[in-house]
Amino acid sequence: MIQFTVYGEPVAQGRPRATMINGHIRMYDPKKSSDFKNYVRLVAADHRPDKLLEGPILVTVKVYKKIPKSFSKKKKAAAEAGQLRPTSKPDVDNYAKSIKDALKNVIWKDDSQVVDLHISKWYSETPRVEITIVPLEEQQQTAPERRE
C-alpha cells in the first residue's frame, strides 16, 4: 500500500486549451492544472515503488477543500466535522482525472490499471489531497477440469 498527502488547494483537471502552431492545432493543459499535476508528481516521487506497479489497482482519493470565509462559525464547525460537504464545482471526477494523470509513470504504468476508484470531497482548514494506492492481487481464475 502507498499513502501520501499533497498539501495545498486541490486543483481539478481543467478543460484542454488549444493553440495553432505552423498550421497545426496543439492541445495543452491550462497552467493551473499543469502546475498541480507537476506538484503531485513531485510529492508522489518520494513514495515511488522500486518498480512501476503493474496489474489492477485500487485508488482512494480524499479531496479537502478550504472552508469558505463566508461560512458562519456554526457552519465552519459542521464543515470541519464532516457534517457539511462541498457540493459546488468542480466535480469529483475532474479531481480524479488530474490525480490519475499525475501518477502515470510515477506510481503505475497506465491509468487503465485503476479498476477501483473511490473519491470524495470534504472541507478543511488545511486544504489537501490524501491518496491511497493498493495493488490488487490478480486472482487466478482456473476453469474447472472437464470430465470425459
N, C-alpha and C positions, 0 to 999 in steps of 0.2 A: 504494500500500500504506500502511496506517495501522498503527502499532505503538505500544503503550504498556503500562505496568506499573502495577497497582493494589497498593500495599503495604499490608500488614496481613493479619490472619487472614481467609481467604476464607469467605464465608457462602453456603450453598446456599439455594435458594428453599424457604421453609417452607410448611407447609400453610396454606391461607387460613383466616382466622378469620371468625366471623360475629357480628353483634350485631343487636338488634332496636331500630329507631328508628321511633316512631309507627306501630307495627304492620307495618312493612316490614323485611325482612331485608336487612342491608347486609354485603357481604363485603369484607374488607380483609387486607392483608399483615401478618404479625407484625412487630413493631417492629424486630427484628434484621435481617430480610430487607429491610424498607423502608429502614433506615438504610444498609445495604450498597449497595443499588441507587442511592441518592442519592449516595453516595461515588463509585461507579463513574461515574455521570453527570458528577460534578464533574471527575474526572480525565480522562474522555473529552472533555469540553468543550474542553480545551487542544489536542486533536488533531482537532477537528471540521472536516470539509471545508467549503469555501465554500458548497456546495450539498449537501443530503442525498443520499446515494448512492441510485441507482435501479438496478434490474436485479439480476441474480444476484450473490451474494456468497459468498466462501469465508471462514470464520472458524476460527481456531485458538486454542484456549484451553488454557493450561497452569496448573493449579492447584497451588500449592506450599503444603502444609500443614505446620504446625510439627511438628518431630520430638518425639515423646512423651518426657517426662522419665524414664519407666520403662525406656527403651532402654539397653542396655549400651553401652560405648564402641565395641565392635566393631559392634554393630547400628546405632549412630548413624552410624558411618563408612560402612557399607553403604548406609544410607538417603540420606545426603548425596551419595554417588557414583551414586545412581540404581539401585543393585542391589536395593534393597528398596523396594517401592511400597505406598502405602496401599490396603488392601482393606476398610477399615472404612467405615461410613456417614458422611456422605451419599453418594449415588450421583452419578456424574459428570453425569448428565442434569439433576439438580437445580441444579448449578452453572451449567450451560449456560442453563437457563431464566432464572435470576437475571441473568446477564450479558446475554442477548438482550433481556430486558425493559428493562434499564437503558439499552441503547444505541439503543432505538427513539426516533425523533425527535431524536437527538443525532448519530448517525453515518448511520443509514439511516431510511427511511420506515416499513418494516414488517418484523417478524420473518420473514414468509413469503419474503423475499428471500434468506434464508440457505439456500442449496441444498447447501452442502458444509460440514460441521461436524466439526472434529477437536478432541477434548477429552481431556486426560489429567491424572492426579493424581500428584503427586510429594511427597517430603518435602524440607524445607529448614529451616535455622536462621533463614532470612529468609522468613516466610510472605508470599505474594503471589499475584497472578494476572497472567500475561502474556497479552496479547491481540494477535492479528494479524488484520487485516481486509484482504482482497484482493478488489476488484471484478472480476468475471469479465466479459470482453468477450462480448457477445452474439454468438453465431455465427450468421451469416446462412445459413440453410438454404434454398437455392433448389431448387425442383423442376426436374428435367430437362425441357427443352422437348419437346413432343410432335411427332413427325414424322407427317405425314399423307400 
